[in-house]
Amino acid sequence: MNQMNVVPYIDVMLVLLVIFMVTTPMFTPGVIDVPSVSQARASDARPLEVVVNADGTLKLNDENEQRTVGSLDELKQVAPGLTAGDRPVAVSAGKDLKYDMVVQVVNTLHEAGVKKVALVVKTAK
């Protein structure tokens, strides 16, 4: 017999193709670019803005008043008084800031009883 039998190779390739076709949709991409969006919904009420700085300090911007907050515990004590009713809170953070710090601020606001928390983003041009 002079010719090579390629049928087993074709069978193996078809099995591998099916395996890749089934497993590919299960993977999620690892890159997330949070700070810019194509469309954002504007808030009706004037929110209290919590600015998270790169060094971990927090600032509260309340209409015409700015206030520096030293820690998350202090934010937890101050936030309920400033967000009476259903006033929303907008968390603003730099693009290069660790995501963990933003999550800690949002979690602290939820523990303080704030019901409406949003992230400030820029719309893409």
RONUDO-538703 format. One record per residue (C-alpha): residue number from 1; x, y, z; residue in three letters. Coordinates in nm, 4 decimals. Layout:
rec voke->NUM | u->X | v->Y | w->Z | marmi->Ala
...
//
This chain:
rec voke->1 | u->0.0000 | v->0.0000 | w->0.0000 | marmi->Met
rec voke->2 | u->0.1595 | v->0.3261 | w->-0.1165 | marmi->Asn
rec voke->3 | u->-0.0854 | v->0.5825 | w->0.0235 | marmi->Gln
rec voke->4 | u->-0.1252 | v->0.7094 | w->0.3752 | marmi->Met
rec voke->5 | u->-0.4621 | v->0.6599 | w->0.5411 | marmi->Asn
rec voke->6 | u->-0.5788 | v->1.0100 | w->0.6505 | marmi->Val
rec voke->7 | u->-0.9247 | v->0.9151 | w->0.7769 | marmi->Val
rec voke->8 | u->-0.8133 | v->0.8882 | w->1.1437 | marmi->Pro
rec voke->9 | u->-0.6559 | v->1.2358 | w->1.1204 | marmi->Tyr
rec voke->10 | u->-0.9780 | v->1.3809 | w->0.9836 | marmi->Ile
rec voke->11 | u->-1.1728 | v->1.2197 | w->1.2687 | marmi->Asp
rec voke->12 | u->-0.9381 | v->1.3689 | w->1.5283 | marmi->Val
rec voke->13 | u->-0.9635 | v->1.7151 | w->1.3679 | marmi->Met
rec voke->14 | u->-1.3440 | v->1.7022 | w->1.3651 | marmi->Leu
rec voke->15 | u->-1.3533 | v->1.6037 | w->1.7335 | marmi->Val
rec voke->16 | u->-1.1175 | v->1.8905 | w->1.8208 | marmi->Leu
rec voke->17 | u->-1.3287 | v->2.1318 | w->1.6167 | marmi->Leu
rec voke->18 | u->-1.6424 | v->2.0318 | w->1.8056 | marmi->Val
rec voke->19 | u->-1.4636 | v->2.0663 | w->2.1414 | marmi->Ile
rec voke->20 | u->-1.3424 | v->2.4177 | w->2.0566 | marmi->Phe
rec voke->21 | u->-1.6837 | v->2.5213 | w->1.9252 | marmi->Met
rec voke->22 | u->-1.8509 | v->2.4097 | w->2.2482 | marmi->Val
rec voke->23 | u->-1.5981 | v->2.5576 | w->2.4928 | marmi->Thr
rec voke->24 | u->-1.5312 | v->2.8952 | w->2.3255 | marmi->Thr
rec voke->25 | u->-1.8586 | v->3.0652 | w->2.4323 | marmi->Pro
rec voke->26 | u->-1.7829 | v->2.9763 | w->2.7947 | marmi->Met
rec voke->27 | u->-1.4837 | v->3.2117 | w->2.8105 | marmi->Phe
rec voke->28 | u->-1.5374 | v->3.5764 | w->2.9021 | marmi->Thr
rec voke->29 | u->-1.2988 | v->3.8540 | w->2.8002 | marmi->Pro
rec voke->30 | u->-1.0721 | v->3.9811 | w->3.0761 | marmi->Gly
rec voke->31 | u->-1.0378 | v->4.3439 | w->2.9629 | marmi->Val
rec voke->32 | u->-1.2902 | v->4.5931 | w->3.1027 | marmi->Ile
rec voke->33 | u->-1.2734 | v->4.9658 | w->3.0285 | marmi->Asp
rec voke->34 | u->-1.5104 | v->5.1150 | w->3.2861 | marmi->Val
rec voke->35 | u->-1.4546 | v->5.4928 | w->3.2745 | marmi->Pro
rec voke->36 | u->-1.5927 | v->5.5692 | w->2.9273 | marmi->Ser
rec voke->37 | u->-1.9336 | v->5.4776 | w->2.7903 | marmi->Val
rec voke->38 | u->-2.1182 | v->5.5642 | w->2.4725 | marmi->Ser
rec voke->39 | u->-2.4352 | v->5.6669 | w->2.6488 | marmi->Gln
rec voke->40 | u->-2.5162 | v->5.7515 | w->3.0096 | marmi->Ala
rec voke->41 | u->-2.8407 | v->5.8332 | w->3.1832 | marmi->Arg
rec voke->42 | u->-2.8481 | v->6.1704 | w->3.3535 | marmi->Ala
rec voke->43 | u->-2.9737 | v->6.1966 | w->3.7084 | marmi->Ser
rec voke->44 | u->-3.2826 | v->6.4047 | w->3.7817 | marmi->Asp
rec voke->45 | u->-3.1840 | v->6.5088 | w->4.1335 | marmi->Ala
rec voke->46 | u->-2.8597 | v->6.6816 | w->4.2244 | marmi->Arg
rec voke->47 | u->-2.6491 | v->6.3943 | w->4.3655 | marmi->Pro
rec voke->48 | u->-2.3960 | v->6.4042 | w->4.6436 | marmi->Leu
rec voke->49 | u->-2.0605 | v->6.3361 | w->4.4778 | marmi->Glu
rec voke->50 | u->-1.7947 | v->6.1267 | w->4.6510 | marmi->Val
rec voke->51 | u->-1.4537 | v->6.1802 | w->4.4870 | marmi->Val
rec voke->52 | u->-1.1965 | v->5.9065 | w->4.5491 | marmi->Val
rec voke->53 | u->-0.8433 | v->6.0395 | w->4.5095 | marmi->Asn
rec voke->54 | u->-0.5384 | v->5.8340 | w->4.4111 | marmi->Ala
rec voke->55 | u->-0.3929 | v->5.8566 | w->4.7638 | marmi->Asp
rec voke->56 | u->-0.7100 | v->5.7097 | w->4.9162 | marmi->Gly
rec voke->57 | u->-0.8586 | v->6.0305 | w->5.0547 | marmi->Thr
rec voke->58 | u->-1.2249 | v->6.1050 | w->4.9974 | marmi->Leu
rec voke->59 | u->-1.3975 | v->6.4356 | w->4.9216 | marmi->Lys
rec voke->60 | u->-1.7680 | v->6.5066 | w->4.9403 | marmi->Leu
rec voke->61 | u->-1.9045 | v->6.7621 | w->4.6922 | marmi->Asn
rec voke->62 | u->-2.2471 | v->6.8796 | w->4.8032 | marmi->Asp
rec voke->63 | u->-2.3750 | v->7.1464 | w->4.5603 | marmi->Glu
rec voke->64 | u->-2.1622 | v->7.4472 | w->4.6736 | marmi->Asn
rec voke->65 | u->-1.9836 | v->7.2830 | w->4.9647 | marmi->Glu
rec voke->66 | u->-1.6727 | v->7.0613 | w->4.9639 | marmi->Gln
rec voke->67 | u->-1.5728 | v->6.8468 | w->5.2566 | marmi->Arg
rec voke->68 | u->-1.2744 | v->6.6150 | w->5.3076 | marmi->Thr
rec voke->69 | u->-1.3418 | v->6.2782 | w->5.4684 | marmi->Val
rec voke->70 | u->-1.0494 | v->6.1008 | w->5.6323 | marmi->Gly
rec voke->71 | u->-1.1627 | v->5.7384 | w->5.6242 | marmi->Ser
rec voke->72 | u->-1.4368 | v->5.4988 | w->5.5217 | marmi->Leu
rec voke->73 | u->-1.5671 | v->5.4898 | w->5.8802 | marmi->Asp
rec voke->74 | u->-1.6124 | v->5.8667 | w->5.8770 | marmi->Glu
rec voke->75 | u->-1.7909 | v->5.8401 | w->5.5404 | marmi->Leu
rec voke->76 | u->-2.0233 | v->5.5792 | w->5.6922 | marmi->Lys
rec voke->77 | u->-2.1151 | v->5.8218 | w->5.9717 | marmi->Gln
rec voke->78 | u->-2.1569 | v->6.1326 | w->5.7539 | marmi->Val
rec voke->79 | u->-2.3368 | v->5.9874 | w->5.4501 | marmi->Ala
rec voke->80 | u->-2.6816 | v->5.9164 | w->5.6019 | marmi->Pro
rec voke->81 | u->-2.7231 | v->6.2780 | w->5.7128 | marmi->Gly
rec voke->82 | u->-2.6348 | v->6.4154 | w->5.3706 | marmi->Leu
rec voke->83 | u->-2.8508 | v->6.1729 | w->5.1743 | marmi->Thr
rec voke->84 | u->-3.1828 | v->6.2206 | w->5.3479 | marmi->Ala
rec voke->85 | u->-3.4684 | v->6.0621 | w->5.1591 | marmi->Gly
rec voke->86 | u->-3.3763 | v->5.9051 | w->4.8281 | marmi->Asp
rec voke->87 | u->-3.0993 | v->6.1453 | w->4.7284 | marmi->Arg
rec voke->88 | u->-2.8525 | v->5.9663 | w->4.4996 | marmi->Pro
rec voke->89 | u->-2.4780 | v->5.9444 | w->4.5573 | marmi->Val
rec voke->90 | u->-2.2347 | v->5.9527 | w->4.2640 | marmi->Ala
rec voke->91 | u->-1.8901 | v->5.7991 | w->4.3122 | marmi->Val
rec voke->92 | u->-1.6193 | v->5.9589 | w->4.1004 | marmi->Ser
rec voke->93 | u->-1.2754 | v->5.7998 | w->4.0713 | marmi->Ala
rec voke->94 | u->-0.9747 | v->5.8255 | w->3.8442 | marmi->Gly
rec voke->95 | u->-0.9232 | v->5.5793 | w->3.5621 | marmi->Lys
rec voke->96 | u->-0.5952 | v->5.4506 | w->3.7082 | marmi->Asp
rec voke->97 | u->-0.7277 | v->5.4016 | w->4.0625 | marmi->Leu
rec voke->98 | u->-0.7514 | v->5.0466 | w->4.1971 | marmi->Lys
rec voke->99 | u->-1.0985 | v->4.9047 | w->4.1504 | marmi->Tyr
rec voke->100 | u->-1.0881 | v->4.7672 | w->4.5045 | marmi->Asp
rec voke->101 | u->-1.1002 | v->5.1171 | w->4.6552 | marmi->Met
rec voke->102 | u->-1.4082 | v->5.2090 | w->4.4516 | marmi->Val
rec voke->103 | u->-1.5831 | v->4.8878 | w->4.5599 | marmi->Val
rec voke->104 | u->-1.5006 | v->4.9601 | w->4.9252 | marmi->Gln
rec voke->105 | u->-1.6531 | v->5.3095 | w->4.8967 | marmi->Val
rec voke->106 | u->-1.9702 | v->5.1724 | w->4.7326 | marmi->Val
rec voke->107 | u->-1.9958 | v->4.8996 | w->4.9976 | marmi->Asn
rec voke->108 | u->-1.9541 | v->5.1551 | w->5.2779 | marmi->Thr
rec voke->109 | u->-2.2318 | v->5.3682 | w->5.1298 | marmi->Leu
rec voke->110 | u->-2.4634 | v->5.0666 | w->5.1109 | marmi->His
rec voke->111 | u->-2.3845 | v->4.9799 | w->5.4738 | marmi->Glu
rec voke->112 | u->-2.4677 | v->5.3394 | w->5.5696 | marmi->Ala
rec voke->113 | u->-2.8158 | v->5.2956 | w->5.4223 | marmi->Gly
rec voke->114 | u->-2.7719 | v->5.4856 | w->5.0957 | marmi->Val
rec voke->115 | u->-3.0107 | v->5.3295 | w->4.8441 | marmi->Lys
rec voke->116 | u->-2.9028 | v->5.4968 | w->4.5198 | marmi->Lys
rec voke->117 | u->-2.5322 | v->5.4748 | w->4.4331 | marmi->Val
rec voke->118 | u->-2.3970 | v->5.5398 | w->4.0832 | marmi->Ala
rec voke->119 | u->-2.0564 | v->5.5687 | w->3.9167 | marmi->Leu
rec voke->120 | u->-1.9574 | v->5.8856 | w->3.7324 | marmi->Val
rec voke->121 | u->-1.8373 | v->5.8165 | w->3.3770 | marmi->Val
rec voke->122 | u->-1.7464 | v->6.0223 | w->3.0742 | marmi->Lys
rec voke->123 | u->-1.9298 | v->5.9695 | w->2.7500 | marmi->Thr
rec voke->124 | u->-1.7142 | v->5.8591 | w->2.4597 | marmi->Ala
rec voke->125 | u->-1.6845 | v->6.1061 | w->2.1748 | marmi->Lys
//
